Structures are given as structure tokens and as C-alpha cells.
Amino acid sequence: MIDKPTRIGNTELYTTRVLNMSVAKHYGLIKEYNEIVVEARKLNKKELEKNGEKAELNLYKSIKYNLNLLVLKKLQGEK
């Protein structure tokens, strides 16, 4: 029996990644979102290797801004 709950990874990072993907999926922007993630990872490769989860969390939070711009453009284009 386990006495204490165990922490699996960085929950804030996990939550941010899941929410970003959920928004992209809801608006049909999965391909565009994945392209942004790949490009951002290439640009920040050294930072990600150096600072690990903290850098990755910052990366996904900055990607969220770009995702929000994509959603805005999609919504404006549909009107």
C-alpha cells in the first residue's frame, strides 16, 4: 500500500501541454500548432538541454501566445 501520493513529472508543464493541444484540436489547428512546437524546439535546443523542465515550461507558455494568435485569425476568418 502506498502511504503518500507520488508526483509524476511537472504537473504544470503537463497541464500546459494538454491545454494547448486541446485548444488546437478544438479549433482544427493541430498541424499549425505542431509546426510551431517543432520550430520553437529547434530555436531553443540549447536552452532546453541546459535548463530542462523549466525551459520547456517557458517554451510552452510562449507557444500558447502564438496559438492564441492562430485561434484569433481563424475566428476572424470565419466571420
C-alpha positions in Angstrom: 0.0 0.0 0.0 1.3 3.5 -0.8 1.2 5.9 2.0 2.0 9.1 0.1 0.9 10.1 -3.4 3.9 10.2 -5.8 4.5 13.1 -8.1 4.9 12.2 -11.7 6.8 14.8 -13.6 6.0 18.5 -13.7 2.2 18.8 -13.4 2.2 22.5 -14.5 4.1 21.5 -17.7 1.8 18.6 -18.3 -1.3 20.8 -17.8 0.0 23.5 -20.1 0.8 21.0 -22.9 -2.6 19.3 -22.6 -4.5 22.6 -22.6 -2.5 23.9 -25.7 -3.2 20.7 -27.6 -6.9 20.7 -26.6 -7.3 24.3 -27.9 -5.5 23.4 -31.1 -7.7 20.3 -31.6 -10.9 22.2 -30.8 -10.2 24.8 -33.5 -8.7 22.4 -36.0 -5.2 23.9 -35.7 -3.3 20.7 -34.8 -1.0 20.8 -37.8 -0.1 24.5 -37.4 0.4 24.1 -33.6 2.8 21.1 -34.2 4.8 23.2 -36.7 5.1 26.0 -34.1 6.3 23.5 -31.4 8.9 21.9 -33.7 10.2 25.3 -34.8 10.4 26.6 -31.2 12.2 23.5 -30.1 14.8 23.9 -32.8 15.4 27.5 -31.9 15.6 26.8 -28.1 17.5 23.5 -28.3 20.5 24.6 -26.2 18.3 26.3 -23.6 16.1 23.1 -23.3 19.2 21.0 -22.8 20.6 23.4 -20.2 17.5 24.1 -18.1 15.3 21.1 -18.7 11.7 21.3 -17.4 11.8 25.0 -16.5 12.9 25.9 -20.0 10.3 23.6 -21.5 7.5 25.2 -19.4 8.6 28.6 -20.6 8.6 27.3 -24.2 5.0 26.0 -24.0 3.8 29.2 -22.3 5.3 31.3 -25.1 3.8 28.9 -27.7 0.4 29.5 -26.1 0.6 33.1 -27.2 1.2 32.1 -30.8 -1.6 29.5 -30.5 -3.9 32.3 -29.3 -3.0 34.4 -32.4 -3.8 31.4 -34.6 -7.2 31.0 -33.0 -7.9 34.7 -33.4 -7.0 34.6 -37.1 -9.2 31.5 -37.6 -12.2 33.1 -35.8 -11.8 36.4 -37.7 -11.6 34.4 -41.0 -14.8 32.6 -40.3 -16.9 35.7 -39.8 
